[in-house]
């Protein structure tokens, strides 16, 4: 599978029995339907997000991407609990792409996230 952001190879990994793919170059994460939601419930799952969050923030500006599974344009979405997290999801296969740093942020919501969200809602 190729990364939808940087077109490099993604490597299949597993954490506590849940499979996911990570780009060997940019560190972005691909989750098939419901894998991200399942991983969030597992303590320590944020540790799988080993990519450079600064690089992920740069690549997050590239939002018009195709699904690496279905090859159709992915939908741009925001996490409802943390609107500053901008994800891409596939309407067909329900897969989701997280840029490097986004999954860790998604899992580890803290006080600063709530502040960021307040500003995101006011824009």
Secondary structure as the mmCIF struct_conf table of DSSP 4:
data_model
#
loop_
_struct_conf.conf_type_id
_struct_conf.id
_struct_conf.beg_label_comp_id
_struct_conf.beg_label_asym_id
_struct_conf.beg_label_seq_id
_struct_conf.end_label_comp_id
_struct_conf.end_label_asym_id
_struct_conf.end_label_seq_id
STRN STRN1 UNK A 2 UNK A 2
TURN_TY1_P TURN_TY1_P1 UNK A 4 UNK A 6
STRN STRN2 UNK A 9 UNK A 9
STRN STRN3 UNK A 10 UNK A 15
TURN_TY1_P TURN_TY1_P2 UNK A 16 UNK A 17
STRN STRN4 UNK A 18 UNK A 23
TURN_TY1_P TURN_TY1_P3 UNK A 24 UNK A 26
STRN STRN5 UNK A 29 UNK A 31
TURN_TY1_P TURN_TY1_P4 UNK A 33 UNK A 34
HELX_RH_AL_P HELX_RH_AL_P1 UNK A 35 UNK A 40
TURN_TY1_P TURN_TY1_P5 UNK A 41 UNK A 41
BEND BEND1 UNK A 42 UNK A 42
TURN_TY1_P TURN_TY1_P6 UNK A 43 UNK A 44
HELX_RH_3T_P HELX_RH_3T_P1 UNK A 45 UNK A 48
BEND BEND2 UNK A 51 UNK A 51
HELX_RH_AL_P HELX_RH_AL_P2 UNK A 53 UNK A 59
TURN_TY1_P TURN_TY1_P7 UNK A 60 UNK A 61
STRN STRN6 UNK A 66 UNK A 66
TURN_TY1_P TURN_TY1_P8 UNK A 68 UNK A 70
BEND BEND3 UNK A 72 UNK A 72
STRN STRN7 UNK A 73 UNK A 73
HELX_LH_PP_P HELX_LH_PP_P1 UNK A 74 UNK A 74
STRN STRN8 UNK A 75 UNK A 78
BEND BEND4 UNK A 80 UNK A 81
TURN_TY1_P TURN_TY1_P9 UNK A 83 UNK A 84
STRN STRN9 UNK A 86 UNK A 89
TURN_TY1_P TURN_TY1_P10 UNK A 91 UNK A 93
STRN STRN10 UNK A 96 UNK A 98
TURN_TY1_P TURN_TY1_P11 UNK A 100 UNK A 101
HELX_RH_AL_P HELX_RH_AL_P3 UNK A 102 UNK A 107
BEND BEND5 UNK A 108 UNK A 108
HELX_RH_AL_P HELX_RH_AL_P4 UNK A 111 UNK A 122
#
